[in-house]
Amino acid sequence: AIDRLEEIRDDEQDAFDSLSEGLQNSKTGDSMLEAIDTLDGFCGDINNIKSRVSDMMQNKKKKS
């Protein structure tokens, strides 16, 4: 899932970077940046969850 989110984020970033400066500074550009930030947040959240689950599994193994 994270690979797909990163791919979508990268595609959105590429599309934003391809816009003229005028469009980057428009509502369209703002919406694209917001989507990019949201996708970054999702990726970060997933990575945090993966890390916490991994830590929990390691702690469980140590207790066994």
C-alpha positions as CSV (number, residue, x, y, z in Angstrom):
1,A,0.0,0.0,0.0
2,I,2.8,2.4,0.9
3,D,4.5,1.9,-2.5
4,R,1.2,2.7,-4.3
5,L,0.7,5.9,-2.1
6,E,4.3,7.0,-2.8
7,E,3.8,6.4,-6.5
8,I,0.6,8.5,-6.5
9,R,2.3,11.2,-4.5
10,D,5.3,11.3,-6.9
11,D,2.9,11.5,-9.9
12,E,1.1,14.4,-8.3
13,Q,4.4,16.1,-7.5
14,D,5.6,15.7,-11.1
15,A,2.3,17.1,-12.4
16,F,2.6,20.1,-10.0
17,D,6.2,20.6,-11.1
18,S,5.1,20.6,-14.7
19,L,2.6,23.5,-14.1
20,S,3.5,27.0,-15.0
21,E,4.4,29.3,-12.1
22,G,1.0,31.0,-12.5
23,L,-0.9,27.7,-12.2
24,Q,1.3,26.6,-9.3
25,N,0.2,29.7,-7.4
26,S,-3.5,29.2,-8.2
27,K,-6.2,27.3,-6.4
28,T,-5.3,24.3,-8.6
29,G,-1.7,24.4,-7.4
30,D,-2.8,24.8,-3.8
31,S,-5.1,21.8,-4.1
32,M,-2.3,19.7,-5.6
33,L,0.1,20.7,-2.8
34,E,-2.5,19.8,-0.3
35,A,-3.0,16.4,-1.9
36,I,0.8,15.9,-1.9
37,D,1.0,16.8,1.8
38,T,-1.9,14.5,2.7
39,L,-0.3,11.6,0.8
40,D,3.0,12.3,2.6
41,G,1.2,12.2,5.9
42,F,-0.4,8.9,5.0
43,C,3.0,7.4,4.1
44,G,4.4,8.7,7.4
45,D,1.5,7.2,9.3
46,I,1.8,3.8,7.7
47,N,5.6,3.8,8.4
48,N,5.0,4.7,12.0
49,I,2.4,1.9,12.3
50,K,4.7,-0.6,10.7
51,S,7.5,0.4,13.1
52,R,5.2,0.1,16.1
53,V,4.0,-3.3,15.1
54,S,7.5,-4.5,14.5
55,D,8.6,-3.2,17.9
56,M,5.6,-5.0,19.5
57,M,6.5,-8.3,17.7
58,Q,10.1,-8.0,18.9
59,N,9.0,-7.3,22.5
60,K,6.7,-10.3,22.3
61,K,9.5,-12.6,21.1
62,K,11.8,-11.4,23.9
63,K,9.2,-12.3,26.5
64,S,8.6,-15.8,25.1
